[in-house]
Amino acid sequence: MGNAEFVDQLLENINNLHELGRQRAFELGNPFYAKYKGDGEFYRKELPTGEQFLVKIEVVMDDNDMPLEIKDTYSKQIGR
């Protein structure tokens, strides 16, 4: 199988991309943030322990528009 065919296969199932980001965030010991349809204006914050919260987020950027930090404001716990 050539590289182009391999990339095409990966892109066919692009719906699992968030799972890779979630897994990597947990490997680094960081929370995972995601926007889900039913959560309205809030983001869902999931900790490596499985706890889930609804939060508002602010992304702090540097002078080159690179993210430095995510500040979240707790709304309510929704899981665990």
Buried (B, 14 or more C-beta within 10 A) or exposed (E): EEEEEEEEEEEEEEEEEEEEEBEEBBEEEEBBBBEEEEBEEBBBBBBBEEEBBBBEEEEEEEEEEEEEEBEBEEBEEBEE
